[in-house]
Amino acid sequence: MSIVTVQLGQCGNQTGHEVFSALCSDIRGTHGLCSKKENESYQDSCKERFFCEEESGVPIARAVLVDMEPKVISQTLSMAARSGHWKYNSHSHFCQKQGSGNNWANGYSVHGPRHKEAIMNLVQKEAEKCDRLGGFFTIMSMAGGTGSGLGAFVTQCLRDAFPTSFILNHVIWPYGTGEVIVQNYNSVLTLSHLYQSSDALLVHENDVIHKICAQLMNIKQISFRDVNQVIAHQLGSVFQPTHTAGEGSGYSRNPLGDLLETLVPHPEFKLLGLRNIPQMPENSLPYSTFSWPGLIKHLRQMLIANAQMEEGIDWQVRPPHPGSSIPSTNKPLHFNTSIANLVILRGKDVHSVDLGSFQDPFLYTSWLNPQDAFSAWKTPRAFNKYEKSASLVSNSQFLLKPLDSIVGKAWSMFASKAYLHQYTKFGIQEEDFLDCFTTLEQVISSYTNL
């Protein structure tokens, strides 16, 4: 099944380009460390998912690019074409001249309705090129105006036009210190609207990825491109083909459906976090060796201690022990409760890996059976030059703190009516803000009470 990617705004388009580059360099690599037959079926499966074949033999990304100013899209199109390994369809993009000025309301209430028909036509064309449409993957940031406001609008249009398709929004969470003074408003408006129309939100926090670039990748002057490449690597580690438990010998047919079925058992809980190990500069790889038990032990502790990367994990955090009949409010401090987890293993000897430690019922909320709450996908095909790699996609309390903090900051600005006139002039009223706060307070309360 194929996935149509919709890249929205500057951040969405730059990240999307890195995602397709990472997928393409992975399938071109000869480093599969697996049989030729396995490698070929992996490559075919990836191409069917993300690319359409051209007569010229250059794969074309199944993507629609949308931005309200032309610069980033034209850079993105030409960078892809220059690579010679893949390209975008030259007709699948939409841009205007004026931008959204970091104003969510401008993207959502002005640009959205004005350009709805043109954008949705492009999406419809891409969808019709798929033999079987598996769903939509949107990439956007929350801080600006186009990715966030127009992104929320387009997601609603996708939901109306394709009521039975899966929609996964990939959302890039702004730096805490912030690039945009109104980013907390934009974020609150984006999240609450996406919660209504999306099946799930897969979140990357800029601060976390920045730390990975500095501490694990040893990059001295970190650029947005470095950050986007780490995000793209992590997304590739999830969306490249794998064998899911019930699939027999073939690669999973419907990656978005499988992901959402596994991780989102209830519409109140849609926030997914992603962790991937190991991560290191490419020149260190030849000198490093990893064992599955070591990787699994680190990944599990990252899950329960809510650690963002494999350095600096708090090993003191333990799950609540059986037999202690403490009410759930007295959970050990800093323990991260999960609703559902998915572990994805890639590389040699994956089939002998013991994942029992992720099936511990004490990691999960009490209303799901642990066997329903945990899934594993595996493939002997290595990913992106890593002999062994493990990813965790988790529906847990990972995002509770950042969400609480962004809602708190937005509320203090709202209480003093700061900058509200910039939104009201585009038709977003105080009641709309209050509705959004209510939606997110409910989400925070649901995740807190796990």
Secondary structure as UniProt FT lines:
FT   STRAND          2..8
FT   HELIX           9..28
FT   HELIX           36..50
FT   STRAND          51..52
FT   TURN            55..56
FT   STRAND          60..61
FT   STRAND          63..67
FT   HELIX           70..83
FT   STRAND          87..88
FT   TURN            90..91
FT   STRAND          93..95
FT   TURN            101..102
FT   HELIX           104..105
FT   HELIX           106..111
FT   HELIX           112..129
FT   STRAND          133..141
FT   HELIX           146..150
FT   HELIX           151..161
FT   TURN            163..164
FT   STRAND          166..173
FT   TURN            181..182
FT   HELIX           183..197
FT   STRAND          200..205
FT   HELIX           206..211
FT   HELIX           212..216
FT   HELIX           224..239
FT   HELIX           245..247
FT   TURN            248..249
FT   HELIX           255..263
FT   TURN            267..268
FT   STRAND          271..277
FT   HELIX           282..287
FT   HELIX           292..304
FT   TURN            305..306
FT   TURN            315..316
FT   TURN            322..323
FT   HELIX           328..330
FT   TURN            333..334
FT   STRAND          338..347
FT   TURN            348..349
FT   HELIX           350..352
FT   HELIX           356..359
FT   HELIX           361..363
FT   TURN            366..367
FT   HELIX           370..373
FT   STRAND          374..379
FT   TURN            384..385
FT   STRAND          388..396
FT   HELIX           397..399
FT   HELIX           400..415
FT   TURN            416..420
FT   HELIX           421..424
FT   TURN            425..427
FT   HELIX           430..448
//
